[in-house]
């Protein structure tokens, strides 16, 4: 396959993944309005992913075998993934779609902070400025949201972002020598078991009670289950840096869909904070690309 063809396919996969993941968060609102809850949606999504990813690996010729030490890491990573799965869509049960996705998308600057604190990595001045801009945006969003928004939703969105950040740092540190699709499959299996155990232990399963609720539930499950493999395919074709540039479209897609479908409008200060977060992420990626 020519380089131009690989690049074209990689960009297509990355764009489709961003659209699918962005729409899934917005459409989860239908599931909640139809009587479901975040833990049910997250557990259903994780279960389908845990069934679909092994089939994807089988058809793509990947072996699911991992050394015991690597599988032990997958247990910890899977627990973080469960938090990420739940918090990412579960926050929408309590707060607006736009606020939920923008709070979750603070995970790239969180990764940079973890690299400084945990890995003792030294960052260039442009990256430090980008991190400061992103966290200024977070402070603005929280400053106008804490008094009017449900704290459960804010905690879920930020918790999911923190889980995503720790997950990324852990993967880079310990799992670089293994196929990312195989590792993701094991993580999804663990995440599904954790979320199903929580549902059964606390009796929190709540299925939708109408057609729109079921439509929202299955839209989330199918969009996210198909977008994750597309994301990794795009990653393998065009690399992490270029793929991440397209991933930044997810919040914009979610916010636009929430406005068109539900009339959700964020306050000007929240939008400014979100713009600073995304701008900081963009500056970090541009700086990393130039460095490479």
Secondary structure, 3 states (H helix, E strand, C coil): CCHHHHHHHHHHHHHHHHHHHHHHHHHHHHHHHCCCCHHHHHHHHHHHHHHHHHHHHHHCCCCCCCCHHHHHHHHHHHHHHHHHHHHHHHHHHCCCHHHHHHHHCCHHHHHHHHHHHCCCCCCCHHHHHHHHHHHHHHHHHHHHHCCCCCHHHHHHHHHHHHHHHHHHHHHHHHCCCCCHHHHHHHHHHHHHHHHHHHHHHHCCCCCCCCHHHHHHHHHHHHHHHHHHHHHHHHHHHHHHHHHHHHHCHHHHHHHHHHHHHHCCCCCHHHHHHHHHHHHHHHHHHHHHHHHC
